[in-house]
Amino acid sequence: MTDQVLDQKLDTQSYEVRDSYFGQPYIDRDEYREKPYPHRNVHGGFENTDTRFTFYFPAKEEWGGRMYHPLEGAHAGHEEAFAGAMGELLGGLEMMVGLGGYMVESNSGHIGDDIDPRAGVDPGLYGYRASVESARFSKYVARQIYGREPDYSYVWGGSGGGRRSPLCLEYCGGVYDGALPFMGGGNVEPHGTNSRVRSEQPVHFGAMFNVQRLLRGEKLERVIDAMQPGGSGNPFDGLSVHEREELANLYRLGYPRGDEFMIAKPMGQIWLWTSIAGMLLEEDAEYFHNFWSEPGYIGHDERQWIEHDLIDAQARITRIITVQDMIGEEFSGPEFADAKPMAVMRASSTGEWDLPIGIEVDGLSGGYRQGAGVRIETGDIAGRQLYCMQNVGNMFFCDGRAEANLERFRGAKAGDLVHIDNHAFLAFCYMYRYHLSNDALNDFLRVDGQPVFPQHGVPLASPLMGVPYSGQYEGKLLWIHHTHDASLWPPQGVIYKQAVEQAQGPEKARDKFRLQWTENAEHVPPMLLPSHARRATTTWLIDYMPSIEQGLVDLAAWVEKGVEPPETSYSFADGKVSLPKTALERGGTQPVVRVQANGAPLAEVSAGEDVTVVVDAEAPPQAGTFTQLHWATNPSGTFDRESKVEPGKTALSETISCRFDQPGTYFVTARVRLNREGNPNARRQIENLASARIIVR
């Protein structure tokens, strides 16, 4: 391959741009790379735009005739994210090659969290046009390298990539044959709109932040405990009237039951606030004013729920903190666990380990700090506005939009004055009451069709999130959504199915659309999430990427051979998605698991007493057979025991005995895996797990 790269200069001038916004493509890097997998790496962009792309071409003998285009999460803005550490967690280039494809990445038409200055606020450009033109040009390049264009092409992605990948299929002009979004969401409008998507889910995030603020500490711990295996099932016990009301509203809006631990550990949700806060304050200024000054608003009428959390103070910077600092020994304590993942993920994809992401200030006391505005008042970058994602004492780790996202605290110095103010964030916590969409989820805040509270229009999302869905497309679309996703709640998983049925009718929708649910899966893999002090994350959340990879395999079989992928049965009521109890009824690709201790979800025993733990598991039809069964019987969450699985089994029932010498609460967890071919050594091992609670006296 090396000689081929050196001898063959790629032509760009003969390419005919389909979208007139884009200038001629250019290539500024064409080289052979060994990592992350041996490939020919082609980087470039389109003249007179901020659109950039990277193409990854494996050796001709490894190419299976497909093109895969993963879309970056969040707002995108990077054309090499999938080749970095975060991309590797999602399978990386090696997975794409293993599925028979070369890989395409684009920055979705913008650099970082900023818009293309020439295009301005154009959600169509960022939602699909830049991606589609990049993918189309990749086919032109593939013809030069492989002698032909790909036979089939697929676009896929999670979170922000799940938000935009259906748009790429809806407006692809034949570039893609299928799409696999996971954890997407957004409102629906007729095909062809270039409006921005509405911020319904982000508005509802405010309710989650409010519950965290009101219940933080022991009350939230009791809520978490009640909803874990063997818990009481009553999360409202011991709460005040207002606290009960806010928690109930959060559930009604769709927050996933059983995921209460993540209320206290916001990741993507708090990042989204930092990225859109300035835009909301500009475009919805009346609400943020009225909240504090007009009758009918909590901030005016019921100030006692907020007063003690207010911050509006100035302080001086005593220290600047970089990502590199964050990975050092000084920041190794558990108090920094929530602040690290987002910072490290960004630095690993951009290489900016010297980026100053935080500051320490002096003299600040009291108040609720997460989400607070941090504005630089003096010094070289006076006027830059950021918002607090996480804080530890008087350390503030921040992000923002546009320049603030790219530069953070670069240019700030010790001694500079900052203004810290959380009025906007506290108003955001109650925003869901005052911004009702037509979605039936909001009906509990209406009586006889009339809103209970004063209303403002639902705000618009960043243009970087693209345009609303239409449900109108050619090709096939397999949507995968998670039951325990605290960043895109389960109700978002049913929106696109309704859109396709409305736009194309039930019969065509059946031919083009499938929905699968992944149980016990969060927004990111467990390794990126903090663990509870009493229950490790690995004992209640799975690695969902094998399910996504299996989905890509099934999507290709559906498009290319007409083999319909399995779908998951479910019911939806009160903002809750419920899955059938048996694998036969549920379907999908994931096993169904149940664990009991001494015959029940909860066992109370004496120290040193033997406990009998039983796991029962079933494989859905055509999902394959069981390959692995592991047990975690210790508080660390390490799967320290393995049970032998006989080949060819579609049902498992296994019993173990364990004992605990020290008093405490333990969660014994069984994790089962299956494979379509029953191969325990294959890459794709679809997993699920379940736990029983054991209280040792």
Buried (B, 14 or more C-beta within 10 A) or exposed (E): BEEEBEEEEBEBEEBEBEBEBBEBBEBEEBEBBEEBBBBBBBBBBBEEBBBBBBBBBBEEEBBBBBBBBBBBBBBBBBBBBBBBBBBBBBBBBBBBBBBBBBBBBBBBBBBBBBBBEEBEEBBBBBBBBBBBBBBBBBBBBBEBBBEEBBEBBBBBBBBBBBBBBBBBBBBBEEBBBBBBBBBBBBBBBEBEBBEBBBBBBBBBBBBBBBBBBBBBEEBBBBBBBBBBBBBEEEBBEEBEEBBBEBBBBBBBBBBBBBBBBBBBBBBBBBBBBBBBBBBBBEBBEEBBEBBBEBEEBBBEEEEEBBEEBBBEBBBBBBBBBBBBBBBEEEBEEEEBBBBBBBBBBBBBBBEBBEBBBBBBBEEBEEBBBBBBBBBBBBBEBBEBBBBBBBBBEBBBBBBBBBBBBBBBBBBBEEEBBBBBBBBBBBBBBBBBBBBBBEBEBBEBBEEEEEBEBBBBEBBBBBBBBBBBBBBBBEBBBBBBBBBBBBBBBBBBBBBBBEBBBBBBEEEEBBEBBBBBBBBBBBBBBBEBBBBBEBBBBBBBBBBBBBBBBBBBBBBBEBBBEEEEBBBBBBEEEEBBBBBBEEBEEBBBBBBBBBBBBBEEBBBBBEEEBEBEBBBBBBBBEEBBBBBBBBBBBBBEBEBEBEBEBEEEBBEBEBEBEBBBEEEEBBBBBBBBBBBBEBBBEEEBBBBBBBBBBBBBE
